[in-house]
Amino acid sequence: MPQVGIFLADGFEEVEAITPIDYLRRAGINVILIGVNSENPVGSHGLRVTVDTPVEEIQFLPDGIVLPGGMPGATNLAASGKVAHITRAVMKAKGLVASICASPALVLGSFGILEGRSFTCFPGMEKQVSNGRFQSKRVVVDDNLITSRAAGTAGEFSVEIIRYLLGEIEANRIAESVLLNLRK
């Protein structure tokens, strides 16, 4: 099974983190919660999570990574040199890079990941990205880069990650099992 690291920093948006954690685990994907500046990060609405490992101790390159949004969570991710290093390495290795809400613009934009790539993000934040191709869709898939708009798209975002990693049948199975209404 693929291994996916989900970065969590203080101020992460809970729905954008917990939905991928839940859906990916339902699909049997090995999800590793990676703490950035905290082993017990607190979400933007007060949910405290215990991570599996701090980012400083990562000694492996996961098959994919997920960068939730939320404020100041996205800012905290963008400020981490280790998150930047891992994100660039996963992208270079053609692994999955998935980012939602503020993180596509604030994190991936600052790491140079969006250059020449199609992406989406929280409405209005696209103005902070000068070298990507913004699309106002709920979820945008550009090869190994998956981006999404906000907490309200977290289910669709998570299913697209599963589709990328495990294929159409498993993605549809998970969507149906949670009664997710996939909009086309």
C-alpha positions in Angstrom: 0.0 0.0 0.0 1.2 3.6 -0.6 2.5 5.6 2.3 1.2 9.2 2.6 2.5 11.8 5.0 0.0 14.5 6.2 1.7 17.6 7.5 0.0 19.1 10.6 1.1 22.5 12.1 -0.7 24.6 14.7 -3.6 26.3 13.0 -4.4 23.5 10.5 -8.0 23.4 9.2 -9.5 20.4 10.9 -11.9 19.2 8.1 -9.1 19.5 5.5 -6.8 17.3 7.6 -9.2 14.8 9.2 -11.2 14.0 6.1 -8.1 12.9 4.1 -6.8 11.0 7.1 -10.1 9.1 7.5 -10.8 8.5 3.8 -7.2 7.4 3.0 -7.2 5.0 6.0 -10.6 3.6 4.9 -8.9 2.8 1.6 -6.1 1.0 3.3 -3.4 3.6 2.6 -0.7 3.9 5.2 -1.2 7.4 6.6 1.6 9.0 8.7 0.8 12.2 10.6 3.8 14.5 10.6 4.0 17.3 13.1 5.5 20.6 12.1 6.8 22.5 15.2 4.6 20.4 17.5 3.9 16.8 18.4 0.4 17.8 19.4 -0.7 20.5 16.9 -3.9 22.3 17.6 -6.3 23.0 14.7 -7.8 26.4 13.9 -10.9 25.4 15.8 -9.3 23.9 18.8 -8.9 20.2 17.9 -5.6 18.8 19.3 -4.1 15.9 17.3 -1.2 13.6 18.3 1.2 13.1 15.4 3.1 9.9 14.5 6.4 11.7 14.1 7.9 15.2 14.0 9.0 16.5 10.6 12.6 16.7 11.9 12.7 12.9 12.3 11.5 12.0 8.8 14.1 9.7 7.3 12.0 8.4 4.4 10.3 9.8 1.3 6.6 9.0 1.3 4.8 8.1 -1.9 2.7 11.2 -1.4 2.0 14.1 0.9 -1.0 16.2 1.9 -0.8 19.8 3.0 -4.0 21.0 4.7 -4.9 24.6 4.8 -6.2 26.7 7.6 -4.6 29.8 9.2 -2.1 30.1 10.6 -1.5 26.4 9.7 -0.6 27.1 6.1 1.7 29.9 7.1 3.4 27.5 9.5 3.9 24.9 6.9 5.3 27.4 4.4 7.8 28.6 7.0 9.3 25.1 7.5 12.5 24.3 5.6 12.0 20.6 6.2 8.4 20.7 4.8 9.8 22.5 1.7 12.6 20.0 1.3 10.3 17.0 1.5 7.6 18.6 -0.7 10.2 19.3 -3.4 11.7 15.8 -3.1 8.3 14.1 -3.4 7.5 16.3 -6.5 10.8 15.6 -8.1 10.3 11.8 -7.5 6.9 12.1 -9.2 5.1 11.3 -6.0 1.8 12.8 -5.1 1.6 16.3 -3.8 -1.9 17.2 -2.6 -2.8 20.6 -1.1 -6.0 22.3 -0.1 -7.4 25.8 0.7 -4.7 28.3 1.6 -1.9 25.8 1.2 -1.7 25.7 -2.6 -1.0 29.4 -2.8 0.9 29.9 0.5 2.8 26.7 0.7 3.2 25.3 -2.8 3.5 28.8 -4.3 6.3 29.8 -2.0 8.1 26.4 -2.6 8.0 27.0 -6.4 5.8 23.9 -7.0 3.1 25.7 -9.0 5.3 27.0 -11.8 3.5 26.2 -15.1 1.0 23.9 -13.3 -2.8 24.1 -13.1 -4.1 24.6 -9.5 -7.0 25.8 -7.4 -7.1 27.3 -3.9 -9.2 29.2 -1.5 -11.0 32.0 -3.4 -8.9 35.2 -3.7 -5.6 33.5 -2.7 -4.8 32.8 -6.3 -3.7 36.4 -6.6 -0.6 35.5 -4.6 0.6 33.0 -7.3 2.1 34.6 -10.4 3.5 31.5 -12.1 0.7 28.9 -12.1 -2.5 28.4 -14.0 -5.4 29.0 -11.7 -8.7 27.2 -12.3 -11.8 28.0 -10.2 -12.8 24.3 -10.0 -13.5 22.5 -6.7 -10.6 20.1 -7.3 -7.9 20.3 -9.9 -5.7 17.4 -10.9 -2.5 18.2 -12.8 -0.6 14.9 -13.1 0.8 14.2 -9.6 -0.4 17.6 -8.2 -3.9 17.7 -6.7 -5.3 20.9 -5.3 -8.7 21.9 -3.8 -10.6 25.0 -2.7 -11.6 24.7 1.0 -13.1 22.6 3.8 -16.3 22.1 1.8 -14.4 20.2 -0.9 -12.4 18.0 1.4 -14.4 14.9 0.6 -13.9 15.3 -3.2 -10.2 16.2 -2.6 -9.7 13.0 -0.6 -11.4 10.8 -3.2 -9.2 12.3 -5.9 -6.1 11.4 -3.8 -7.4 7.8 -3.6 -8.2 7.7 -7.3 -4.6 8.8 -8.1 -3.0 6.3 -5.7 -5.3 3.3 -6.0 -7.5 3.8 -9.1 -11.1 4.4 -10.0 -12.7 1.4 -8.4 -11.3 2.1 -4.9 -12.1 5.8 -5.2 -15.7 5.1 -6.1 -16.0 2.5 -3.3 -14.9 5.0 -0.7 -17.1 7.8 -2.1 -20.1 5.4 -2.0 -19.3 4.1 1.5 -19.5 7.6 2.9 -22.4 8.7 0.7 -20.2 11.4 -0.9 -22.1 13.2 -3.7 -19.4 13.7 -6.3 -20.1 16.7 -8.5 -18.9 16.7 -12.0 
